[in-house]
Amino acid sequence: MSDATALTADRILDTAEEVLRRYGPAKATVLDVARALGVSHGSVYRHFASKTALRDAVAERWLARVSTPLIEVATGPGPAPRRLRRWLAELSGTKRRMAREDPELFDNFHQLATLSEGAVATHLEVLAGQLSLIVADGVTAGEFAVPDPAVAGRALLQATARFHHPAHRADWNEPGLDDDMEAVVALLIDGLRTRPAT
């Protein structure tokens, strides 16, 4: 066995991803990860207290690969409607590209994320929060007229789920999907611009 002192959480997570790719979430074990690293499973447990903790950390890291680049769009310059369109297009494009380029890994991570309810809930909060930032900027600039940007952010995420949620992956190769998305986003932006009845 190799020296466990050089073992880091990132190295464990890198290896765990490879083990998940090889065995799938249902069959992969901490022992498999430890063997691949050449250390005892106790060394892995020093960094992650349980298989669930390791699984959740892998899921969180994978989901962060989706959400982290989007913060630049959410907080970047430009009119809120244009940023909103770009943010939704990038979220959809990232998920679709991941599914197309490595479908087996995408399926494995989707299963893993489904098992990690806390990681998914946090991910959805992050995404909705980014959308809320865009909406709040639009309200401040007079581009949008909604009473609660946080509620609007969550609603936008839910309303566009067909274009980015893995449960709808079967739809992602349909002809006309991009046109459908543009129509939905245009409708949503029009709704954000409408002043509520008094």
Backbone hydrogen bonds in HBPLUS format (Angstrom, degrees):
<---DONOR---> <-ACCEPTOR-->    atom                        ^
c    i                          cat <-CA-CA->   ^        H-A-AA   ^      H-
h    n   atom  resd res      DA  || num        DHA   H-A  angle D-A-AA Bond
n    s   type  num  typ     dist DA aas  dist angle  dist       angle   num
A0002-SER N   A0038-GLY O   2.74 MM  36  5.56 143.6  1.87 147.4 159.9     1
A0007-LEU N   A0004-ALA O   3.02 MM   3  5.12 158.2  2.07 107.1 113.1     2
A0012-ILE N   A0008-THR O   3.00 MM   4  6.30 158.1  2.05 151.7 157.8     3
A0013-LEU N   A0009-ALA O   2.91 MM   4  6.16 158.5  1.96 150.0 155.9     4
A0014-ASP N   A0010-ASP O   2.85 MM   4  6.09 157.7  1.90 150.1 156.1     5
A0015-THR N   A0011-ARG O   3.06 MM   4  6.24 162.7  2.09 146.1 150.4     6
A0016-ALA N   A0012-ILE O   2.76 MM   4  5.97 154.1  1.83 149.1 157.6     7
A0017-GLU N   A0013-LEU O   2.99 MM   4  6.17 150.9  2.07 146.0 152.1     8
A0018-GLU N   A0014-ASP O   3.31 MM   4  6.69 152.7  2.39 141.2 147.8     9
A0019-VAL N   A0015-THR O   2.90 MM   4  6.21 156.5  1.95 153.2 160.3    10
A0020-LEU N   A0016-ALA O   2.85 MM   4  6.04 156.4  1.91 147.6 154.1    11
A0021-ARG N   A0017-GLU O   2.96 MM   4  6.19 150.1  2.05 142.5 150.8    12
A0022-ARG N   A0018-GLU O   3.02 MM   4  6.28 149.6  2.11 143.1 150.9    13
A0023-TYR N   A0019-VAL O   2.85 MM   4  6.03 168.9  1.86 160.3 162.2    14
A0024-GLY N   A0020-LEU O   2.72 MM   4  4.65 142.0  1.86 123.9 135.0    15
A0028-ALA N   A0024-GLY O   3.01 MM   4  5.93 152.7  2.08 162.2 170.2    16
A0033-VAL N   A0029-THR O   3.21 MM   4  6.60 152.5  2.29 142.9 149.7    17
A0034-ALA N   A0030-VAL O   2.85 MM   4  6.16 163.0  1.88 155.1 159.7    18
A0035-ARG N   A0031-LEU O   2.88 MM   4  6.07 161.5  1.91 149.6 154.5    19
A0036-ALA N   A0032-ASP O   3.04 MM   4  6.23 160.2  2.08 144.7 150.0    20
A0037-LEU N   A0033-VAL O   3.03 MM   4  6.29 139.6  2.20 143.4 154.7    21
A0037-LEU N   A0034-ALA O   3.12 MM   3  5.06 125.4  2.43  93.4 107.8    22
A0038-GLY N   A0034-ALA O   2.86 MM   4  6.01 122.7  2.19 140.3 156.6    23
A0039-VAL N   A0034-ALA O   3.02 MM   5  5.20 167.8  2.04 145.6 146.5    24
A0038-GLY N   A0035-ARG O   3.03 MM   3  4.92 136.6  2.23  94.3 107.2    25
A0043-SER N   A0040-SER O   3.01 MM   3  5.40 137.2  2.20 105.7 116.5    26
A0044-VAL N   A0041-HIS O   3.13 MM   3  5.15 121.5  2.48  95.0 109.1    27
A0045-TYR N   A0041-HIS O   3.01 MM   4  6.35 156.0  2.07 148.2 155.1    28
A0046-ARG N   A0042-GLY O   3.07 MM   4  6.33 125.1  2.39 136.4 149.2    29
A0047-HIS N   A0044-VAL O   2.99 MM   3  5.54 147.6  2.10 112.2 121.2    30
A0048-PHE N   A0044-VAL O   2.97 MM   4  6.22 154.0  2.04 147.2 155.6    31
A0054-LEU N   A0050-SER O   3.06 MM   4  6.38 156.9  2.11 148.0 153.8    32
A0055-ARG N   A0051-LYS O   2.83 MM   4  6.02 165.4  1.85 152.7 157.3    33
A0056-ASP N   A0052-THR O   2.81 MM   4  5.97 161.7  1.85 150.6 155.7    34
A0057-ALA N   A0053-ALA O   2.99 MM   4  6.14 153.3  2.07 140.7 147.8    35
A0058-VAL N   A0054-LEU O   2.99 MM   4  6.27 157.2  2.04 152.9 158.5    36
A0059-ALA N   A0055-ARG O   2.98 MM   4  6.25 161.8  2.02 150.0 155.3    37
A0060-GLU N   A0056-ASP O   2.80 MM   4  6.01 159.7  1.84 150.4 156.3    38
A0061-ARG N   A0057-ALA O   3.00 MM   4  6.15 158.2  2.05 144.6 150.1    39
A0062-TRP N   A0058-VAL O   3.00 MM   4  6.24 159.1  2.05 149.4 155.1    40
A0063-LEU N   A0059-ALA O   2.90 MM   4  6.11 165.3  1.92 155.0 158.9    41
A0064-ALA N   A0060-GLU O   2.88 MM   4  6.02 146.3  1.99 143.0 152.6    42
A0065-ARG N   A0061-ARG O   3.22 MM   4  6.51 134.7  2.44 138.3 148.4    43
A0065-ARG N   A0062-TRP O   3.14 MM   3  5.31 134.8  2.35  98.2 110.2    44
A0066-VAL N   A0063-LEU O   3.01 MM   3  5.32 143.1  2.15 103.5 114.3    45
A0067-SER N   A0063-LEU O   3.10 MM   4  6.51 162.2  2.14 151.2 155.2    46
A0068-THR N   A0064-ALA O   2.87 MM   4  5.44 165.1  1.90 142.7 147.6    47
A0070-LEU N   A0067-SER O   3.13 MM   3  5.37 130.4  2.39 104.0 117.4    48
A0071-ILE N   A0068-THR O   3.23 MM   3  5.75 155.9  2.29 114.6 120.6    49
A0073-VAL N   A0070-LEU O   3.04 MM   3  5.27 125.5  2.35 101.6 115.1    50
A0074-ALA N   A0070-LEU O   2.98 MM   4  6.31 164.1  2.00 155.1 159.7    51
A0075-THR N   A0071-ILE O   2.94 MM   4  6.01 154.3  2.00 148.0 153.3    52
A0076-GLY N   A0072-GLU O   2.96 MM   4  5.47 109.6  2.47 127.5 140.8    53
A0076-GLY N   A0073-VAL O   3.36 MM   3  5.05 153.4  2.44  94.7 102.4    54
A0083-ARG N   A0079-PRO O   3.06 MM   4  6.36 161.9  2.09 155.7 161.4    55
A0084-LEU N   A0080-ALA O   2.82 MM   4  5.94 156.9  1.87 156.4 162.7    56
A0085-ARG N   A0081-PRO O   3.04 MM   4  6.27 161.9  2.07 146.7 150.9    57
A0086-ARG N   A0082-ARG O   3.00 MM   4  6.25 163.3  2.03 148.5 153.3    58
A0087-TRP N   A0083-ARG O   2.79 MM   4  5.93 162.9  1.82 151.1 156.1    59
A0088-LEU N   A0084-LEU O   3.04 MM   4  6.20 170.6  2.05 153.9 155.8    60
A0089-ALA N   A0085-ARG O   2.95 MM   4  6.10 156.3  2.01 147.2 154.5    61
A0090-GLU N   A0086-ARG O   2.83 MM   4  6.01 155.7  1.89 152.4 158.8    62
A0091-LEU N   A0087-TRP O   2.95 MM   4  6.17 157.9  1.99 150.1 156.2    63
A0092-SER N   A0088-LEU O   3.01 MM   4  6.12 172.3  2.02 149.2 151.6    64
A0093-GLY N   A0089-ALA O   2.80 MM   4  5.82 159.4  1.84 143.3 150.4    65
A0094-THR N   A0090-GLU O   2.87 MM   4  5.84 157.1  1.92 143.9 149.4    66
A0095-LYS N   A0091-LEU O   3.14 MM   4  6.36 170.4  2.15 152.8 154.9    67
A0096-ARG N   A0092-SER O   2.95 MM   4  6.09 165.9  1.97 154.0 158.6    68
A0097-ARG N   A0093-GLY O   2.87 MM   4  5.91 154.8  1.94 143.7 150.9    69
A0098-MET N   A0094-THR O   2.97 MM   4  6.14 163.3  2.00 151.2 155.5    70
A0099-ALA N   A0095-LYS O   3.02 MM   4  6.22 159.4  2.07 148.3 153.9    71
A0100-ARG N   A0096-ARG O   2.95 MM   4  6.09 147.7  2.06 142.1 151.0    72
A0101-GLU N   A0097-ARG O   2.82 MM   4  5.91 168.0  1.84 158.2 161.0    73
A0102-ASP N   A0098-MET O   3.19 MM   4  6.05 159.7  2.24 142.4 147.2    74
A0106-PHE N   A0102-ASP O   2.90 MM   4  6.11 162.3  1.93 159.2 165.2    75
A0107-ASP N   A0103-PRO O   2.90 MM   4  6.07 161.0  1.94 147.0 151.5    76
A0108-ASN N   A0104-GLU O   2.98 MM   4  6.24 158.8  2.02 146.7 152.8    77
A0109-PHE N   A0105-LEU O   2.85 MM   4  6.11 164.3  1.88 155.9 159.5    78
A0110-HIS N   A0106-PHE O   2.84 MM   4  6.03 150.8  1.92 147.7 156.6    79
A0111-GLN N   A0107-ASP O   2.94 MM   4  6.19 160.0  1.98 150.1 154.8    80
A0112-LEU N   A0108-ASN O   2.88 MM   4  6.13 157.6  1.93 146.4 153.5    81
A0113-ALA N   A0109-PHE O   2.77 MM   4  5.91 162.3  1.80 148.8 153.3    82
A0114-THR N   A0110-HIS O   2.96 MM   4  6.13 150.5  2.05 143.1 151.3    83
A0115-LEU N   A0111-GLN O   3.10 MM   4  6.43 143.6  2.24 142.9 152.0    84
A0115-LEU N   A0112-LEU O   3.08 MM   3  5.16 123.4  2.42  95.9 110.1    85
A0116-SER N   A0112-LEU O   3.06 MM   4  6.35 131.0  2.31 139.1 153.0    86
A0116-SER N   A0113-ALA O   3.04 MM   3  4.88 129.8  2.30  91.8 106.0    87
A0119-ALA N   A0116-SER O   3.07 MM   3  5.39 117.2  2.48 105.0 119.6    88
A0120-VAL N   A0116-SER O   3.07 MM   4  6.39 159.7  2.11 157.5 163.7    89
A0121-ALA N   A0117-GLU O   2.89 MM   4  6.08 162.8  1.92 151.5 156.4    90
A0122-THR N   A0118-GLY O   3.00 MM   4  6.17 161.0  2.04 147.6 152.5    91
A0123-HIS N   A0119-ALA O   2.94 MM   4  6.11 157.9  1.99 144.6 151.2    92
A0124-LEU N   A0120-VAL O   2.89 MM   4  6.14 162.0  1.92 155.9 159.7    93
A0125-GLU N   A0121-ALA O   3.01 MM   4  6.23 150.7  2.09 143.1 151.4    94
A0126-VAL N   A0122-THR O   2.91 MM   4  6.20 154.1  1.98 150.4 157.4    95
A0127-LEU N   A0123-HIS O   2.96 MM   4  6.27 165.2  1.98 153.9 157.3    96
A0128-ALA N   A0124-LEU O   2.89 MM   4  6.01 169.2  1.90 149.6 153.1    97
A0129-GLY N   A0125-GLU O   2.80 MM   4  5.85 148.8  1.89 141.0 150.6    98
A0130-GLN N   A0126-VAL O   2.96 MM   4  6.25 149.9  2.05 148.2 155.4    99
A0131-LEU N   A0127-LEU O   3.06 MM   4  6.40 160.7  2.09 152.2 157.2   100
A0132-SER N   A0128-ALA O   2.86 MM   4  6.09 150.6  1.94 144.6 153.5   101
A0133-LEU N   A0129-GLY O   3.02 MM   4  6.32 144.8  2.14 142.7 151.2   102
A0134-ILE N   A0130-GLN O   3.24 MM   4  6.63 156.9  2.30 147.9 152.7   103
A0135-VAL N   A0131-LEU O   2.96 MM   4  6.29 164.1  1.99 154.0 158.4   104
A0136-ALA N   A0132-SER O   2.80 MM   4  5.95 163.1  1.82 151.0 155.9   105
A0137-ASP N   A0133-LEU O   2.97 MM   4  6.19 157.5  2.02 147.4 153.2   106
A0138-GLY N   A0134-ILE O   2.96 MM   4  6.25 151.9  2.04 145.5 153.8   107
A0138-GLY N   A0135-VAL O   3.02 MM   3  4.92 112.2  2.50  91.9 108.6   108
A0139-VAL N   A0135-VAL O   2.84 MM   4  6.20 147.5  1.95 150.8 160.4   109
A0140-THR N   A0136-ALA O   2.95 MM   4  6.21 164.5  1.97 151.1 154.9   110
A0141-ALA N   A0137-ASP O   2.92 MM   4  6.14 149.8  2.01 145.4 153.8   111
A0143-GLU N   A0138-GLY O   2.71 MM   5  4.81 136.3  1.90 156.9 156.9   112
A0144-PHE N   A0138-GLY O   3.03 MM   6  4.99 153.9  2.10 108.5 107.3   113
A0142-GLY N   A0139-VAL O   3.05 MM   3  5.06 154.2  2.12 102.1 110.2   114
A0145-ALA N   A0192-LEU O   2.70 MM  47  5.91 172.5  1.70 165.3 163.2   115
A0152-ALA N   A0148-ASP O   3.07 MM   4  6.38 162.5  2.10 154.3 159.9   116
A0153-GLY N   A0149-PRO O   2.81 MM   4  5.96 151.7  1.89 145.5 152.8   117
A0154-ARG N   A0150-ALA O   3.16 MM   4  6.45 161.6  2.20 148.4 151.7   118
A0155-ALA N   A0151-VAL O   2.99 MM   4  6.21 159.6  2.04 149.1 155.3   119
A0156-LEU N   A0152-ALA O   2.86 MM   4  6.06 156.5  1.91 152.0 157.8   120
A0157-LEU N   A0153-GLY O   3.16 MM   4  6.39 158.3  2.21 145.8 151.0   121
A0158-GLN N   A0154-ARG O   3.05 MM   4  6.31 160.5  2.09 149.7 154.9   122
A0159-ALA N   A0155-ALA O   2.80 MM   4  5.91 158.1  1.85 151.5 158.2   123
A0160-THR N   A0156-LEU O   3.19 MM   4  6.23 133.9  2.41 140.4 149.4   124
A0161-ALA N   A0158-GLN O   3.32 MM   3  5.24 168.5  2.34 107.7 108.7   125
A0163-PHE N   A0160-THR O   2.97 MM   3  5.79 154.6  2.03 126.4 132.7   126
A0164-HIS N   A0161-ALA O   3.05 MM   3  5.35 158.3  2.10 112.3 118.9   127
A0165-HIS N   A0161-ALA O   2.78 MM   4  5.06 167.6  1.79 151.6 151.8   128
A0168-HIS N   A0165-HIS O   2.87 MM   3  5.76 165.8  1.89 130.9 135.3   129
A0169-ARG N   A0166-PRO O   3.06 MM   3  4.97 160.1  2.10 113.6 112.7   130
A0171-ASP N   A0168-HIS O   2.84 MM   3  5.58 151.9  1.92 124.0 132.1   131
A0172-TRP N   A0169-ARG O   3.01 MM   3  5.29 150.7  2.10 110.3 119.1   132
A0174-GLU N   A0171-ASP O   2.99 MM   3  5.48 166.0  2.01 121.7 125.3   133
A0177-LEU N   A0174-GLU O   3.32 MM   3  5.74 148.4  2.43 134.9 131.5   134
A0180-ASP N   A0176-GLY O   2.91 MM   4  6.18 156.6  1.96 152.5 159.4   135
A0181-MET N   A0177-LEU O   2.86 MM   4  6.14 157.7  1.91 150.6 156.8   136
A0182-GLU N   A0178-ASP O   2.94 MM   4  6.17 160.4  1.98 147.0 152.1   137
A0183-ALA N   A0179-ASP O   2.99 MM   4  6.23 156.0  2.05 148.0 154.2   138
A0184-VAL N   A0180-ASP O   2.97 MM   4  6.25 159.4  2.01 152.2 157.5   139
A0185-VAL N   A0181-MET O   2.86 MM   4  6.06 169.9  1.87 158.6 161.4   140
A0186-ALA N   A0182-GLU O   2.91 MM   4  6.01 158.1  1.96 145.3 151.6   141
A0187-LEU N   A0183-ALA O   3.05 MM   4  6.22 156.9  2.11 143.2 149.3   142
A0188-LEU N   A0184-VAL O   2.93 MM   4  6.21 157.0  1.98 150.9 157.5   143
A0189-ILE N   A0185-VAL O   2.88 MM   4  6.10 159.5  1.92 152.5 157.8   144
A0190-ASP N   A0186-ALA O   2.97 MM   4  6.18 158.1  2.02 146.9 152.9   145
A0191-GLY N   A0187-LEU O   2.98 MM   4  6.25 151.9  2.06 143.4 151.4   146
A0192-LEU N   A0188-LEU O   2.94 MM   4  6.27 144.9  2.07 145.0 154.7   147
A0193-ARG N   A0189-ILE O   3.09 MM   4  6.34 137.7  2.27 142.7 153.7   148
A0193-ARG N   A0190-ASP O   3.15 MM   3  5.14 129.5  2.42  94.1 107.6   149
A0194-THR N   A0190-ASP O   3.18 MM   4  6.42 129.4  2.45 141.5 154.1   150
